[in-house]
Amino acid sequence: MSVKPQVDYTLYLVTERSLLPNGHEFLTHLESCLKGGVTLVQLREKNLDTRPFIDLARKTKEITQRYNVPLIINDRVDVALAVDAEGVHVGQDDMTLAQVRNFIGPNKIIGVSVNNVKEAQDAISGGADYLGIGAVWFTSTKKLSKKPLGVDGVQAILQAMGDANVQTVAIGGINQQNTPQLMAKTSVDGRHLDGIAVVSAIMSSTEPEQTCKDFAGVVRHYVNKCAKSGTPIQEQRDTKEMIENIIKLVPTIRQKGPLVHHITNNVVINDNANATLALGASPIMATHPEDVKDLAAVNGAMVLNMGTVDETITNAMVLAAQENVTHGNPVIFDPVGAVATNLRKKVSARFLQECEFTVIKGNAGEILGLAGKGGKSRGVDSVGTDDESIAAQAVRELAKKHKCVVGMTGVIDYISDGQRVIALENGHELMASITGSGCMATTVVGCFAASKLFRKLGHSIGNHCGVWNVLISDFCHNIDTVFTDHAFITTLNIASELAAKREDVQGPGTFRSALIDELYKLSKAPETIRSAARMRWLDLV
C-alpha cells in the first residue's frame, strides 16, 4: 500500500503550455524549472482530450519522478489514476472533494481552490491536504468570476484557519516583484503561507531555471523568517545609529535620481514637485488612469495624497497603488482630511480595504480618526490631542492592523511599525503656517523610499530578481530600515528650523521658499543632521 507523499509547497508550478516562449518545448522547459527549484507540479490542460492528456501526463511524470517532485493533475481524476499521479487539484465548480477522495483513495494529495473563509473551512473539514488561496491579484491566465483577494484577503483566510494542519499556497497574479510583499504581509498569528503557486511568470520565462531559483529563494527567505518570528524583537537601537543611517542615505537620492510618481491634491502639486527636485529625485504628477500601468513599471515610489476627492482621481489612485504593488514599489499614502466628512471617511475606508501600503502618514486628526482614537479634522486641519500615550497607541495599532509603518505628524512626530514607537522632535512652528507642509513630508518619505530601492540595486549585488526581491523586502518589511525611511521626515523638519533662522525669512511666504532651499542644501551636506536631529524611543506597556 502506497504512502501519501511528503510535499514541499515552496514553489508550486501550474503549467500553461500556451505561455511558453517561442522555441521552448514544454518538457524541456519543465525540466529546467525542476532544476531551478520547483517543488510541486500541477499539470493543467483544460482543452486537451483524454488520450493526449494521459500521454502528456505520463511524459511529465517521467521527468518529475527524476527530481522526486510530486505531480498533481488539475480536475481530471481519470487522468491522475491512469498515470498514478501523486494527487489531484479541484476548484469550487469541479468534482467535490469527497468524490475525489473516494476515487483516488486516502494516500493521494488533494488540493482545493478557495476564495473566502467559508470555502477554506469547508475544504479543511472535508480533508483537503492543501489550499490554493486566490486569486490574489488579477491574472491573465484565468478569467476571474470573483474579485481578487489582495493580501488582506489571503491573510483573513490564514487567520481563520487557526491551528488546522493544512498547507497553503497563494495563486493568481504572482510575480517576482510582488512575492516579498505577499509572503511578508500575509503572515498572522503564527500562520504563514507555505509557498506560492505560479503560472505565467515561470511558464513565459526565457530563463526558467534562474527564474525558479529566484522565486524559491525569496519564498524560503520568508518562510524561515516567519518560523523565527516567535523570538523576541531585537532591543531598540540607539537613535545615533538611525541618524547615521539617514546621513549615509540622503546622498543616494541625488546620485540615483529615482522617479517618484505623485497623485496629489491640486493645492500642493508645485511644492511637492519642487521638494522632490530639491532632494534630487524626479517627480511626475500624473493622474490619468491610462498612465498608471506604464509608470509603475519604471517607478521608484508611489505617493498618494487624498486631498482631492474626485471619483476619477480616486479610481486612478487605487489603480496606481495596486499596479505599484505588483512591481514591488513602495506605496506611501497620505489620508488628507480622512475623517473630515462622510465622503472622505468612505474614500479613506476604500483605500485601506483595496490597497496595500508601505507607509501611511497623516496628521494627528487623520491618524487618530483612522485608529478610532477620536481624531477630528476641521477641513484638512488637524484636531487631535497632545496626549503622547494616545498618539503612540494610535500609530502602533494602525501599523499593526495594516502591516505597514504609520507616521503621525505634528509638533512631535510619532512613528510605529506596529510594535515600537519613536518620537521625532525637530520642526518649526512656521510649518503650520504654510499650506501643504504635511503633504511635503509625505513627498520626502516617497523620495527616500525610492532612493532606497535604487541604492540597493547596485553593481555589487548582481542582477537576478531573487536578490532584487529580497532587497525590496528588506526595504518594505524590515522594521529598522523602514523606521529609518520614515524618520527621514527629520530632514524636512531640520530644514524648516534652518529656514526659519534665515534673515531673509519674514513670514510664511519667504519661509516657503527658504524651506525648499534648505532642503536642497541638506541633500548636499547631510552632516548637519548629526548635531540637529532630536529623536527618542518611547517606552510602551
FIPA-897360 format. One record per residue (C-alpha): residue number from 0; residue in one letter; chain; x, y, z. Coordinates in steps of 0.001 Angstrom, whole numbers, plus 500000, padded with zeros to 6 digits. Each point is the difference from the previous one (the first is absolute). Last residue first. Example, Ala and Ser with C-alpha at 12.3 -4.5 7.8 and 13.67 -1.06 7.14 Angstrom:
2
> 1:s:A:513670:498940:507140;
> 0:a:A:498630:496560:500660;
***
This chain:
541
> 540:v:A:503406:548927:528087;
> 539:l:A:501908:502413:497823;
> 538:d:A:503273:501826:500580;
> 537:l:A:500445:502444:497155;
> 536:w:A:503203:500204:497981;
> 535:r:A:501507:503442:499567;
> 534:m:A:501009:502276:497146;
> 533:r:A:501533:503474:499708;
> 532:a:A:502074:500648:496878;
> 531:a:A:502124:503170:499894;
> 530:s:A:503535:498802:500701;
> 529:r:A:500027:497102:497543;
> 528:i:A:497589:501576:497508;
> 527:t:A:502584:502600:499002;
> 526:e:A:502000:497135:498484;
> 525:p:A:497385:499893:497228;
> 524:a:A:501927:502439:497784;
> 523:k:A:498642:499670:496469;
> 522:s:A:496477:498906:500930;
> 521:l:A:500142:502498:502862;
> 520:k:A:500558:502835:497519;
> 519:y:A:496938:499025:497942;
> 518:l:A:497831:499727:503102;
> 517:e:A:501306:503412:501039;
> 516:d:A:498997:501556:496676;
> 515:i:A:496550:498353:500014;
> 514:l:A:499386:501323:503526;
> 513:a:A:501265:503459:499001;
> 512:s:A:497300:500257:497354;
> 511:r:A:497243:499133:502467;
> 510:f:A:501499:502215:502711;
> 509:t:A:499852:503044:497730;
> 508:g:A:496261:499646:499718;
> 507:p:A:499375:498835:503587;
> 506:g:A:501787:502916:501691;
> 505:q:A:503041:502267:499857;
> 504:v:A:502648:497514:498881;
> 503:d:A:502921:501910:498499;
> 502:e:A:501944:499892:503268;
> 501:r:A:499989:496217:500011;
> 500:k:A:499175:498276:503278;
> 499:a:A:496627:498698:498788;
> 498:a:A:501662:498211:497096;
> 497:l:A:502365:498085:502272;
> 496:e:A:497137:498813:502188;
> 495:s:A:497949:499008:496953;
> 494:a:A:502950:498105:498532;
> 493:i:A:500246:498090:503277;
> 492:n:A:496351:499000:499623;
> 491:l:A:500524:498939:496389;
> 490:t:A:502980:497851:500987;
> 489:t:A:498097:498573:502958;
> 488:i:A:497405:498733:497530;
> 487:f:A:502778:497506:499223;
> 486:a:A:498739:498186:503080;
> 485:h:A:497587:498269:497647;
> 484:d:A:502880:498369:498173;
> 483:t:A:501898:499223:503191;
> 482:f:A:496975:498250:501448;
> 481:v:A:499711:498104:496762;
> 480:t:A:503603:498834:500314;
> 479:d:A:499543:498951:503617;
> 478:i:A:496819:498014:499583;
> 477:n:A:500896:498074:496883;
> 476:h:A:496861:499805:497875;
> 475:c:A:500220:502321:497049;
> 474:f:A:503724:500604:499858;
> 473:d:A:501083:496466:500857;
> 472:s:A:497309:498771:497655;
> 471:i:A:501419:502058:497174;
> 470:l:A:503389:498469:500715;
> 469:v:A:498556:496494:500057;
> 468:n:A:498261:500688:496713;
> 467:w:A:503090:501361:498272;
> 466:v:A:502076:497015:501075;
> 465:g:A:497391:497657:498576;
> 464:c:A:499697:502207:496944;
> 463:h:A:503532:499314:498898;
> 462:n:A:502085:503029:499110;
> 461:g:A:503044:499799:502210;
> 460:i:A:500520:501493:503424;
> 459:s:A:503209:501940:499415;
> 458:h:A:498710:502007:497074;
> 457:g:A:497393:501704:502121;
> 456:l:A:496264:499355:500246;
> 455:k:A:499892:500816:503687;
> 454:r:A:500509:503689:499338;
> 453:f:A:497101:500040:497558;
> 452:l:A:497630:498489:502553;
> 451:k:A:501118:502382:502728;
> 450:s:A:499744:502945:497632;
> 449:a:A:496305:499294:499501;
> 448:a:A:499286:499801:503724;
> 447:f:A:501918:503232:500582;
> 446:c:A:498057:501830:497356;
> 445:g:A:496691:498647:501286;
> 444:v:A:500782:501022:503589;
> 443:v:A:500806:503513:498776;
> 442:t:A:496732:500116:498065;
> 441:t:A:498072:499086:503138;
> 440:a:A:501736:502833:501842;
> 439:m:A:498980:502342:497189;
> 438:c:A:496391:499002:500579;
> 437:g:A:500414:500981:503632;
> 436:s:A:501358:503389:498951;
> 435:g:A:496998:500367:497684;
> 434:t:A:498969:503582:500579;
> 433:i:A:502354:502160:502012;
> 432:s:A:499524:501236:503560;
> 431:a:A:500300:496607:501719;
> 430:m:A:503594:499673:498798;
> 429:l:A:500623:503424:501582;
> 428:e:A:499926:498243:503395;
> 427:h:A:503367:498393:499346;
> 426:g:A:501057:496339:499895;
> 425:n:A:502064:497415:501851;
> 424:e:A:498594:497720:502707;
> 423:l:A:499745:496597:498362;
> 422:a:A:498395:497403:502291;
> 421:i:A:500527:496278:499512;
> 420:v:A:497483:497230:500526;
> 419:r:A:500532:496250:500083;
> 418:q:A:497702:497092:499222;
> 417:g:A:497723:500848:497079;
> 416:d:A:502764:501595:497934;
> 415:s:A:499519:503347:501694;
> 414:i:A:500730:503682:499442;
> 413:y:A:499049:503049:502082;
> 412:d:A:500766:503572:498910;
> 411:i:A:500092:502733:502643;
> 410:v:A:498433:503389:499260;
> 409:g:A:497993:498020:497485;
> 408:t:A:500429:497037:497702;
> 407:m:A:498639:496500:500609;
> 406:g:A:501932:497218:498285;
> 405:v:A:498879:496460:499303;
> 404:v:A:502251:497204:498727;
> 403:c:A:498220:497057:498422;
> 402:k:A:498177:496855:500994;
> 401:h:A:496523:501556:499798;
> 400:k:A:498823:499059:503483;
> 399:k:A:503432:500211:501597;
> 398:a:A:500655:503433:498545;
> 397:l:A:496582:501276:501134;
> 396:e:A:500562:498630:503507;
> 395:r:A:503491:501489:500324;
> 394:v:A:499095:503383:498536;
> 393:a:A:496947:500360:502243;
> 392:q:A:501592:498657:503177;
> 391:a:A:502887:502455:499690;
> 390:a:A:497652:502935:499457;
> 389:i:A:497906:498942:502997;
> 388:s:A:503100:499760:502217;
> 387:e:A:501280:503348:498750;
> 386:d:A:496885:501908:501042;
> 385:d:A:500148:503233:498004;
> 384:t:A:496799:499141:498188;
> 383:g:A:498526:500444:496541;
> 382:v:A:498082:502534:497967;
> 381:s:A:502003:500072:496803;
> 380:d:A:499305:502378:497162;
> 379:v:A:498724:498499:496732;
> 378:g:A:496509:501416:500445;
> 377:r:A:499725:500055:503772;
> 376:s:A:501222:496516:500686;
> 375:k:A:499327:497586:502836;
> 374:g:A:501869:497335:501921;
> 373:g:A:498070:497912:502507;
> 372:k:A:502289:497003:500417;
> 371:g:A:498366:497773:497391;
> 370:a:A:503297:499355:498206;
> 369:l:A:498831:501743:496826;
> 368:g:A:498906:502988:502077;
> 367:l:A:503223:500144:502012;
> 366:i:A:501965:499867:496752;
> 365:e:A:497993:502737:498281;
> 364:g:A:499691:502374:502945;
> 363:a:A:503655:499589:500935;
> 362:n:A:501347:500663:496516;
> 361:g:A:500536:497265:497446;
> 360:k:A:502529:497513:498714;
> 359:i:A:499186:496421:498958;
> 358:v:A:503064:498106:498793;
> 357:t:A:500517:496785:498034;
> 356:f:A:496399:499910:498928;
> 355:e:A:497723:497311:498638;
> 354:c:A:496845:501200:498296;
> 353:e:A:496388:498835:499797;
> 352:q:A:498826:500148:503618;
> 351:l:A:502131:502876:501267;
> 350:f:A:499287:502035:496886;
> 349:r:A:496274:499302:500216;
> 348:a:A:499883:501056:503647;
> 347:s:A:501752:503255:499038;
> 346:v:A:497337:500603:497340;
> 345:k:A:497086:499293:502339;
> 344:k:A:501380:502236:502766;
> 343:r:A:500712:502671:497417;
> 342:l:A:496386:499967:498858;
> 341:n:A:498710:500111:503580;
> 340:t:A:502077:503106:500621;
> 339:a:A:503156:501011:501900;
> 338:v:A:501086:496474:500984;
> 337:a:A:502624:499363:497325;
> 336:g:A:500819:503681:499529;
> 335:v:A:503157:499047:498102;
> 334:p:A:500614:496244:500171;
> 333:d:A:503676:500163:498875;
> 332:f:A:500987:496622:498562;
> 331:i:A:503516:498851:499083;
> 330:v:A:500365:497052:497621;
> 329:p:A:503357:498229:499768;
> 328:n:A:500561:498362:496605;
> 327:g:A:499954:496200:499697;
> 326:h:A:498737:500061:496418;
> 325:t:A:496665:498402:500927;
> 324:v:A:499740:502499:502852;
> 323:n:A:500447:502855:497552;
> 322:e:A:497039:498784:497966;
> 321:q:A:497742:499726:503054;
> 320:a:A:500863:503433:501368;
> 319:a:A:499628:501592:496576;
> 318:l:A:496601:498363:499476;
> 317:v:A:498788:501361:503333;
> 316:m:A:501375:503431:499110;
> 315:a:A:498427:499986:496539;
> 314:n:A:496620:499116:501497;
> 313:t:A:500365:502881:502462;
> 312:i:A:500954:502335:497162;
> 311:t:A:496896:499106:498026;
> 310:e:A:497731:500231:503045;
> 309:d:A:501425:503315:501201;
> 308:v:A:501109:500324:503594;
> 307:t:A:502960:502367:499646;
> 306:g:A:502041:499836:503200;
> 305:m:A:500394:496217:499971;
> 304:n:A:503736:500073:499354;
> 303:l:A:501594:496922:498436;
> 302:v:A:503780:499858:499609;
> 301:m:A:501260:497074:497913;
> 300:a:A:503694:499088:500119;
> 299:g:A:502870:499208:497637;
> 298:n:A:497927:499710:496827;
> 297:v:A:500956:498390:496711;
> 296:a:A:497292:497302:499709;
> 295:a:A:497589:502002:502144;
> 294:l:A:500122:502802:497433;
> 293:d:A:498685:497787:497208;
> 292:k:A:497139:498693:502139;
> 291:v:A:498955:503403:501329;
> 290:d:A:499943:502097:496870;
> 289:e:A:496614:498690:498801;
> 288:p:A:498426:500954:503334;
> 287:h:A:500828:503690:499432;
> 286:t:A:501384:501714:503097;
> 285:a:A:503653:500733:499205;
> 284:m:A:502186:502226:502179;
> 283:i:A:503446:498722:499085;
> 282:p:A:502871:500849:502271;
> 281:s:A:503690:499151:499505;
> 280:a:A:502173:499650:503093;
> 279:g:A:502849:502307:501010;
> 278:l:A:498769:501176:503387;
> 277:a:A:499146:503453:498647;
> 276:l:A:498254:498338:497053;
> 275:t:A:497604:498144:502291;
> 274:a:A:499410:503155:502043;
> 273:n:A:499251:501880:496773;
> 272:a:A:497476:497389:498880;
> 271:n:A:498333:500032:503402;
> 270:d:A:499824:503796:500003;
> 269:n:A:498460:500151:496525;
> 268:i:A:497388:497298:500590;
> 267:v:A:498978:501328:503429;
> 266:v:A:496591:501614:499449;
> 265:n:A:498794:497614:497297;
> 264:n:A:500112:496937:502211;
> 263:t:A:502373:497146:499298;
> 262:i:A:500618:497147:497644;
> 261:h:A:503754:499897:500125;
> 260:h:A:502413:497723:498154;
> 259:v:A:503550:500103:501311;
> 258:l:A:502670:499207:497421;
> 257:p:A:503424:499282:501447;
> 256:g:A:502930:502448:499649;
> 255:k:A:502703:497463:500878;
> 254:q:A:502755:502233:501362;
> 253:r:A:497614:502718:501173;
> 252:i:A:497922:497552:502022;
> 251:t:A:503076:498078:501117;
> 250:p:A:501340:503087:501777;
> 249:v:A:497466:499667:502855;
> 248:l:A:500924:496377:500758;
> 247:k:A:503158:500440:502028;
> 246:i:A:498589:502833:502110;
> 245:i:A:496802:498042:500610;
> 244:n:A:501991:496963:501104;
> 243:e:A:502017:502144:502387;
> 242:i:A:496771:501304:501542;
> 241:m:A:498732:496453:500482;
> 240:e:A:503227:498987:501715;
> 239:k:A:499822:503028:502266;
> 238:t:A:496446:499032:500966;
> 237:d:A:501447:497136:502026;
> 236:r:A:498401:496790:498936;
> 235:q:A:496919:498542:501588;
> 234:e:A:500629:496448:501114;
> 233:q:A:499399:497309:497456;
> 232:i:A:496512:498545:499813;
> 231:p:A:499577:496873:502093;
> 230:t:A:499948:496703:498124;
> 229:g:A:496611:498804:498753;
> 228:s:A:500750:501411:496577;
> 227:k:A:502590:497305:499337;
> 226:a:A:497695:497859:497876;
> 225:c:A:498844:503160:498235;
> 224:k:A:503566:500810:498939;
> 223:n:A:500570:496444:498809;
> 222:v:A:496822:500135:497916;
> 221:y:A:501051:503421:498775;
> 220:h:A:503434:499088:498718;
> 219:r:A:498628:496706:498691;
> 218:v:A:497536:501919:497831;
> 217:v:A:502688:502366:498699;
> 216:g:A:502413:497219:499103;
> 215:a:A:497327:497919:498291;
> 214:f:A:499003:502889:497749;
> 213:d:A:503582:500795:499015;
> 212:k:A:500938:496393:499346;
> 211:c:A:496828:499643:497940;
> 210:t:A:500895:502969:497828;
> 209:q:A:503539:498679:499578;
> 208:e:A:498751:496656:498697;
> 207:p:A:497260:501566:497886;
> 206:e:A:502218:502375:498006;
> 205:t:A:497713:501053:497117;
> 204:s:A:497180:500249:502515;
> 203:s:A:496442:499603:498709;
> 202:m:A:499242:496882:502069;
> 201:i:A:501620:501438:503101;
> 200:a:A:498347:503414:500315;
> 199:s:A:496898:498581:498297;
> 198:v:A:499059:497305:502511;
> 197:v:A:501145:500289:503589;
> 196:a:A:498746:498316:503160;
> 195:i:A:501617:501416:503117;
> 194:g:A:501172:498343:503185;
> 193:d:A:499297:499029:503573;
> 192:l:A:498070:503187:500652;
> 191:h:A:500167:501157:503594;
> 190:r:A:498320:499266:503327;
> 189:g:A:501583:501132:503283;
> 188:d:A:497263:502521:500732;
> 187:v:A:500207:501573:496536;
> 186:s:A:502245:499710:496951;
> 185:t:A:498390:501586:496944;
> 184:k:A:502206:503095:499929;
> 183:a:A:503365:498332:499649;
> 182:m:A:499261:497355:497377;
> 181:l:A:497854:502207:497780;
> 180:q:A:502330:502987:500342;
> 179:p:A:503017:497915:499035;
> 178:t:A:498140:498359:497071;
> 177:n:A:498920:503287:498407;
> 176:q:A:503026:500604:497765;
> 175:q:A:500743:496446:498943;
> 174:n:A:496456:499367:498864;
> 173:i:A:496711:498786:501428;
> 172:g:A:496870:500951:498045;
> 171:g:A:497976:497109:501420;
> 170:i:A:501028:497348:502485;
> 169:a:A:500719:499711:503712;
> 168:v:A:501124:496734:501557;
> 167:t:A:498806:498424:503223;
> 166:q:A:500622:496832:502000;
> 165:v:A:497376:498476:502293;
> 164:n:A:500516:499043:503638;
> 163:a:A:497315:502331:501340;
> 162:d:A:501388:502171:502820;
> 161:g:A:497841:503043:499279;
> 160:m:A:498770:499943:496415;
> 159:a:A:498141:503305:500400;
> 158:q:A:503281:501909:500147;
> 157:l:A:501199:498438:496761;
> 156:i:A:496750:500932:498272;
> 155:a:A:500169:503586:501248;
> 154:q:A:503652:500284:498920;
> 153:v:A:499134:498973:496458;
> 152:g:A:497266:502629:499893;
> 151:d:A:502326:502677:501378;
> 150:v:A:502644:499221:497369;
> 149:g:A:497566:500511:497137;
> 148:l:A:496991:497750:499660;
> 147:p:A:499270:500468:496315;
> 146:k:A:496293:500559:499261;
> 145:k:A:498173:496888:498878;
> 144:s:A:499145:498561:496577;
> 143:l:A:503596:500305:498830;
> 142:k:A:501035:499036:496483;
> 141:k:A:503262:498111:500379;
> 140:t:A:503509:500371:498649;
> 139:s:A:500115:503813:499823;
> 138:t:A:499808:500430:503750;
> 137:f:A:498464:502577:502293;
> 136:w:A:501413:499786:503503;
> 135:v:A:499777:497529:502871;
> 134:a:A:497827:497547:498083;
> 133:g:A:500108:498328:502256;
> 132:i:A:500863:497498:502698;
> 131:g:A:500980:496515:498803;
> 130:l:A:499331:497970:503116;
> 129:y:A:501874:496842:500986;
> 128:d:A:499349:496467:501152;
> 127:a:A:496231:500347:499813;
> 126:g:A:498066:497899:502515;
> 125:g:A:496415:501221:499695;
> 124:s:A:500286:502090:503158;
> 123:i:A:502910:501877:498445;
> 122:a:A:498210:500481:496680;
> 121:d:A:496867:501283:501731;
> 120:q:A:502069:502394:502136;
> 119:a:A:501780:501362:496927;
> 118:e:A:496785:500452:498056;
> 117:k:A:498510:501803:502988;
> 116:v:A:503023:502295:500388;
> 115:n:A:500049:501163:496409;
> 114:n:A:501543:499299:496599;
> 113:v:A:500952:496331:500230;
> 112:s:A:501553:497612:497467;
> 111:v:A:500267:496466:501392;
> 110:g:A:502980:497664:500128;
> 109:i:A:499800:496230:500354;
> 108:i:A:503093:497873:500521;
> 107:k:A:499783:496231:499681;
> 106:n:A:500204:497467:502809;
> 105:p:A:496346:499847:501051;
> 104:g:A:498492:498752:496739;
> 103:i:A:499832:501382:496452;
> 102:f:A:496307:499483:499244;
> 101:n:A:498415:500534:503426;
> 100:r:A:502329:502918:500628;
> 99:v:A:498849:501673:496792;
> 98:q:A:496349:499528:500934;
> 97:a:A:500574:501467:503468;
> 96:l:A:501853:502982:498529;
> 95:t:A:497130:500747:497670;
> 94:m:A:500478:499768:496242;
> 93:d:A:500609:503431:498488;
> 92:d:A:498309:503365:500479;
> 91:q:A:501866:501000:503196;
> 90:g:A:503318:498971:498523;
> 89:v:A:501790:496678:500131;
> 88:h:A:503636:498907:500220;
> 87:v:A:500914:496336:499729;
> 86:g:A:502839:497940:501424;
> 85:e:A:503176:497964:499791;
> 84:a:A:499380:498948:496418;
> 83:d:A:499424:496321:499300;
> 82:v:A:499982:500583:496240;
> 81:a:A:496463:498759:499317;
> 80:l:A:498751:500974:503460;
> 79:a:A:500980:503642:499524;
> 78:v:A:498493:499999:496512;
> 77:d:A:496700:498659:501316;
> 76:v:A:499985:502484:502890;
> 75:r:A:500182:502898:497553;
> 74:d:A:499623:503296:501858;
> 73:n:A:503659:501120:499873;
> 72:i:A:502473:497160:500290;
> 71:i:A:502652:500199:502727;
> 70:l:A:503508:498640:499491;
> 69:p:A:502308:499591:503003;
> 68:v:A:503685:500964:499702;
> 67:n:A:502686:497338:500482;
> 66:y:A:502133:501631:497283;
> 65:r:A:500006:496934:497737;
> 64:q:A:496349:499443:500892;
> 63:t:A:499096:503437:498606;
> 62:i:A:501463:499044:496614;
> 61:e:A:498220:496649:499547;
> 60:k:A:496897:501666:501424;
> 59:t:A:499884:502495:497162;
> 58:k:A:500260:497272:497388;
> 57:r:A:497083:498152:501617;
> 56:a:A:497975:503206:500315;
> 55:l:A:500534:500787:496310;
> 54:d:A:498746:496554:498955;
> 53:i:A:497061:500215:502410;
> 52:f:A:499030:503393:498591;
> 51:p:A:500387:498696:496453;
> 50:r:A:497496:497195:500806;
> 49:t:A:497537:502136:501969;
> 48:d:A:499614:502964:497677;
> 47:l:A:501880:503221:500813;
> 46:n:A:498145:503254:500522;
> 45:k:A:500374:500669:503731;
> 44:e:A:503520:498647:500341;
> 43:r:A:501519:500738:503418;
> 42:l:A:502915:497843:501126;
> 41:q:A:500756:501038:503564;
> 40:v:A:503624:499764:501034;
> 39:l:A:501496:500143:503501;
> 38:t:A:503464:500957:501288;
> 37:v:A:501249:502244:497188;
> 36:g:A:503659:500701:500833;
> 35:g:A:501904:501109:496934;
> 34:k:A:500709:496483:498786;
> 33:l:A:496256:499357:500104;
> 32:c:A:499377:503102:497907;
> 31:s:A:502611:498900:497458;
> 30:e:A:498263:496619:499805;
> 29:l:A:496686:501707:499280;
> 28:h:A:501482:502069:497176;
> 27:t:A:501360:496820:498391;
> 26:l:A:496595:498338:500368;
> 25:f:A:498166:502974:498517;
> 24:e:A:502195:500836:497018;
> 23:h:A:501239:503590:499893;
> 22:g:A:500639:501514:496568;
> 21:n:A:497678:502943:500477;
> 20:p:A:499308:500580:503667;
> 19:l:A:497549:497643:501749;
> 18:l:A:496714:501632:501007;
> 17:s:A:497747:497619:498064;
> 16:r:A:501449:497086:501994;
> 15:e:A:498364:501060:503271;
> 14:t:A:501417:498096:502957;
> 13:v:A:499436:500690:503672;
> 12:l:A:503388:500026:501738;
> 11:y:A:499961:499834:503800;
> 10:l:A:503040:501516:501640;
> 9:t:A:500288:499561:503770;
> 8:y:A:497324:497295:500352;
> 7:d:A:502377:497230:501112;
> 6:v:A:497892:496860:500038;
> 5:q:A:500296:496778:501987;
> 4:p:A:498444:497239:497922;
> 3:k:A:496939:498053:501149;
> 2:v:A:501155:496427:500494;
> 1:s:A:499346:497240:497481;
> 0:m:A:498575:496637:501039;
***
